[in-house]
Amino acid sequence: MTKVIVIADVHDAPAIPKDRMKWIGKHIEEQDPDHVVQIGDFCTFDSLCWHIGNETMAGRNKGTFTEDMDSFKECLSVLDNSMKKYKGLKHCTYGNHEHRLYKWEQQNPEIYSMMQKQLGDTFTSFGWNYTTYGVFHMIDNVGFVHVPFNVMGKEFGGVNAERNIGQHSQFDVVFGHSHKYNDIRCPKIGESNYTRVLNVGCSLPYGHVENYCKICTTGWAWGITEINIFDNHNNYSIYTLLKGHFMNFLEFIKNTCLQSLF
């Protein structure tokens, strides 16, 4: 059995409190999983948002890349200081918000790789590995990714995203991106043959909804996910079963071992 704790989309930003990272770090230290995976969008990088033009009032309040990076380093430091005894593997699968750095550098080639290197070096300095946007991080034949891409090179999305991913994938998939929690099985031809797709919600502060979604129907779920991966061998291949437990941040508050953090 392999134990994984998945931290969903954190979306750190200078104005967002970082208390929850203490709870997460303490829980990781106590549970001591084999792997910690942050599923991407660790930092929002509003300074690089192209949806809001810099010439608008909202654009003038976006802040700077330096402010975003300083906030991210503080966020990562809070998490790291709360799990100092943890010696397992830590990995981030970059999301579309980390991908903003790449897109910005593509449009400004004179600074190409500068911002990406700064982000990568920050992860490395805290002992984290990372994969670029859309690339799977495989653990025991389970694929962890911010969001899978379809045949057109676009992110799977919509109300049937999990089902569509499961129909296309040959292995179990754990992803984030939509901030919704969902767990489905997609049957395949053959006895007891299926793929499992797990959407892990988000790890924003409990109840927090980003500005772009304030008046939308969200269905968001806030928390982390604990996963146990079991391998069941047969004559042909390895079928992987995920057993997951979603722990929302209200459970953290009720957990007596974490009361001292408040």
Secondary structure, DSSP 4 states (H G I P E B T S, - for coil): -EEEEEE-B--B-TTS--HHHHHHHHHHHHH--SEEEE-S-SB--GGG-SSS-TTSHHHHTS--HHHHHHHHHHHHHHHHHT-TT--SEEEEE--TTTHHHHHHHHH-GGGTTHHHHHHHHHHHHTT-EEE-TT--EEETTEEE-SS-B-TTS-B--STTHHHHHHHH-SSEEEE-SS--EEEEEEE-SSTT-EEEEEEE-B-SSTT---GGGTTS-----BEEEEEEEEEEE-SS-EEEEEEEEEEEHHHHHH-GGGGGG-
